[in-house]
Structures are given as C-alpha cells and as structure tokens.
Amino acid sequence: MSRKNAREKAYQILFGLKSFDNDEQWQTSLSEMQKEWNLDDEDISFAKDICFGVVKNFESLKQILEKNLKGYSFEKLYRSDRTILLIALYELNHTTTPQKVVINEAVEISKKYGIEKSPKFVNGVLSGAIK
C-alpha cells in the first residue's frame, strides 16, 4: 500500500468517530481495518500516527482551523471537510510531509468524500493556514 492509502484509511477511521476524545475508539477501528484491508506495518504505523496525532492535538488543531475559516464556523463545516482539514493541519504542523503533498492529498480525499465545493474550500483553508 502507500501513504496515500494509509492517509485515506486514517480519514475513514477519524470520520467515523463520534468525538475526538475517545482514544480507544479509533484504535479499535484501526485494528478492524488492519484485518479487513491487509495494511502493511508501515501503513499501519502512518495511519496510527495520524489518528493518534489528530485525537491528541484536537483542541490546538481546532483552534488553528477556526482561525483560518473565513465566514464559517467549525461546528457548521461538513463533517468530511472538517475531518480532512484536521488531518492536513496535523500533518502540516507535526510531520515532515512537504506542504505541497499535504495539500494535494487533502484535496484528493475531498474530491472523493466531500461535496462539489469541498476541494476548492479545503485548498483555500490550507493555503491560508500555511501563510
């Protein structure tokens, strides 16, 4: 598999969470996905890092996101866009993944899981966040 696929699996896990304060819930989901999708160790580690990082840093990521939302509130965001943005902000602020890769991957995931306007919205928010 690839980081792209592992990132998408992390998105699916985080999207399914009812809240970001239940560490056990995403770990259970990851274990189930590991069996179902036959992820290799590197992909599992990457997906786990993203899930753990977003959950652990949720409040600070939420604050960064709120500062970069123009005319939107965090609570009113589409759940898919919110999840994608939290993952991307985690990667931008806590990993060595190049900014361009993070933004491109977030836009690609938003094309698959978001609404028609999601890719442009995600790109705009993340572009503002890196400035």
Buried (B, 14 or more C-beta within 10 A) or exposed (E): BEBBBBBBBBBBBBBEBEEBEEEEBBBEBBEEBBEEBEBEEEBBEBBBBBBBBBBBBBEEBBEBBEEBBEEBEEEEBBEBBBBBBBBBBBBBBBEEBEBEEBBBBBBBBBEEBBEEEBBEBBBEBBEEBBE
